[in-house]
Structures are given as structure tokens and as C-alpha cells.
Amino acid sequence: MTDTQDLAALQRLTELDDDLDSDALDHLEEEAEKELMEEMENENLACQSPSMSSRSDESESSDYVFGPLAPDDVADILHDLREVGMVECLRRHIMPNPSRILDILLSLGVMLPRSMLQEADEEPYMLLPILKMVFIRILRQRQKLPHYNTVDDAIQLLRKSKRIVVLCGAGISVSCGIPDFRSKDGIYAILAQESKYELDDPSDMFDKETFLRDPSMFYSFAHSIYPANFEPSPTHYFVREIEKHGKLLRMYSQNIDTLEQKAGIERVVQCHGSFASATCTDPRCKYQVDGQEIRDAIMSKRIPMCKMCEERRKTKAIKRQKIDESDEDDHGLAFGIMKPDITFFGEKLPDEFEHCVLADRDQVDLILVMGTSLKVAPVADLLSHFPPSVPTVLINRTPITHMAMDILLLGDSDPIVGYLCQQLGWPCEHAAPDAPTRVGDSNVWLFPGAETDHIATETTITD
Ligand SMILES: [Zn+2]
């Protein structure tokens, strides 16, 4: 690069009045998503994309952040962005190699219309305004609110808040005996160990395409995760108690175990679907039944067939059509069978999810994050949709450091809610433990079950 080009490039990096605002970026992403949807419809098959897909929780899995850059490189860039500011970050990471703009955008999960990607091939700097807007969004992410730090603050917040959003993950069901997905004893680890299924990656068990190619594999395994004989935890009943007090705006659950319903919670969204219903895999049929109807098949490891499709096949007129629609013509895919409505990789999230987020964001006055490390979309992204002025309390075994939490109550969720209920005068099945230990002067409080390995290095997150 010559000096003149260098100068021009630098000037471009420092100009902040590029004509792209947040709405324009939304619009571009919508356009790209539409293109992708059309493509998927054409193929009759969903393919994985960064803005949909992704289920289960815990651990920084490659399912979520993927793109041309390694997660460590992305982390470096974001670190620089926050520490040295946008211009210096761009100078360090973009100027030596402008084609990195596209790599960074893709690695951050930004979707762009195809036409734009082609143009950017020739003129990488045309994507710079987009990258700047994305960086601005990242910089806008919530900061810790300085005036909420103690357990008593958390109790006061629970007492006075009227529209609480609860975000929860596998951690609230662990005490019920339900295995989570990504921990060392979790479902993926078991699948990898058993190696009785031919899976490149254990998470392929929940991949839509793999399922359509061979549903028998999923059905020989599904009985082991079917929520048949589990009972809700004290933490589920704590959320029910919040609801009984008229304070629950919404519970967003990443779990598919339906224990929320079993605990009587009504205002719940299952972000990854659940076993509560099942739908025919044939996109021309989509017949839906109550999950109970396929329960026997799941428990006896049979593949549940679609009654409507079988009925149609029986009728003569459709028989002729069936020749056209036979398995071979469906690219060898298993259409006409029932699949539980849990969201597989490569499937769109339930519509309800988006509707609820939009409805809740102007109302929420307290966010409780429970039993999840908020590392996998979509629940991980929820916080950025809610106003940064809403106080956020974490109840989890391990701290969250990639997003600012105002108060961190670390430990098993059941004793923590036991303590909170005792202080609030609410009923709770779990006995209250002794008062928690504060880590230094920080906003981190330790209850039984806290994974303290993380603590020494993590207390720096507090103000
Ligand atoms: Zn059907």
C-alpha cells in the first residue's frame, strides 16, 4: 500500500459520519435473511445460519460463533475495540488487510445480501460503514449499573419490581436429574463416549438434515432425554412464585423439558421448543399433534409416522402422486414422519420468541438470569434487546464475564432461591442456606455449589 492510499484509508477509518445507521443495518440483514430463506425453501431444507439455529446452552461452542476467523481472533478484536476505541481498533486490524472487514463481519454473525458480498470482493472498504455500525452496537452493550451490588439489593429489586423477565437454562433442571447438553457429563459427552451412533459431531443428533436422512438414529436415543418422570426443581417453583405475585413478565427458557409447565408457570416461552407437541416432517403436510401422541413410540424406540400422510398414501389418487413424492424424489429424506417440536440445528426458532421479545422490551424492570452462562444464541442475545438501564441479577454456578451483570449470586440455584424466598417471606421447598459470602467488596456472592475456580480471575469484572 502506498503512503497516499494509506492516508486515504486512514481518513476513511476515522470518518464517523458514514451514512449507515442502525436501521439500515437491520434492513440489510433482513434482506440477507430473506435471500437465505428463499434458498432454503428452494432446497426444501433448512441450512444452518448464524441468526437462527443454535440450541441448548453452556460452553463457548463453535455452533454459535463461526466464520472465517478463529474465536480467539474475534475476541482479540473485540477486546481492542473496547479498550482502545474504534478508530485505533480499525487501524490495527483493518489497515494492514482490508479484506478482513468481511471476515470480521461474517465471524460476528452479520448476514449480508449476496450482491453486496460480490461487490465487497472487489472493493473491501465498501463494507467499512457496516463494520463501524456493528462496532457501535457492540460498544453500546450494557454496562454494569453502579448502584446494585449486594444480595440485599437483589432482594429489594425482587420486592419492588413488577415486570420481571427470567432467562433460564439447563442449570435450573440439573437438580431434577435432567442431563444438560454441554457439560462434562452432559448429553454430548455421553454421545461421544458411547460412539454407538455414527456422528461426526455429537450435536448432529439434533441436526435437521441428519434427522431427515435417518430418523431411526434420533428415535433410538430420544427416550433417554424424554421428560417422562421428572419433577420441577425448587427453582421452577420460585419462578412460579414470582408469577403468583403478579411480577412475571416472561420466562424465556432454553430447556426442552417442559418442567416450566409442570410447575404451573404460564408466561413461559420455550426458546428451543419442547416435546409438548410434534409436527410432520413433510413441508406439504406439517400435521401437528400433542406430544403425548408420540410418547409411546419414543419410549419404545419406534419412529412415529404421520397419520395424515399415511392416510393420503392409502387413497388411490394420491398413490399416483406418491410415486412423484416418494422418498427418492424427496432426495432420500424422511418426510411423513413425526418430529418433536424441539428446535434442531438448521431450524427457525418459534415465532413466539421474537414476538415476546418485542412486546417485553419496553416493560421489563428486572432481569433474572438463572442456570445459564448466556453463551449460546438466542437467549444469549436477549440482553442486548432489553434496555441497558434494567438491573440484571445472575443466579448461576459460574460467573458471566462477557456481559455486565449487576449482581452475581453464584452457586446451585435451589439453595440460592431458598435464601431469597426466606428473606422475601415467600414459600420455598428448599431450605435456606447460611448467608452467602461476598468476594471482597465486589458484586459477587458465593452460595453452596459456587464454582470458585473461576472467581479469583473473575472478580476484576466488578467495578
Ligand atoms: Zn404428514
Boltz pocket constraint, residues with backbone or C-beta under 6 A from the ligand:
constraints:
  - pocket:
      binder: B
      contacts: [[A, 280], [A, 281], [A, 282], [A, 285], [A, 286], [A, 287], [A, 306], [A, 307], [A, 308], [A, 309], [A, 310], [A, 336], [A, 337]]
      max_distance: 6.0
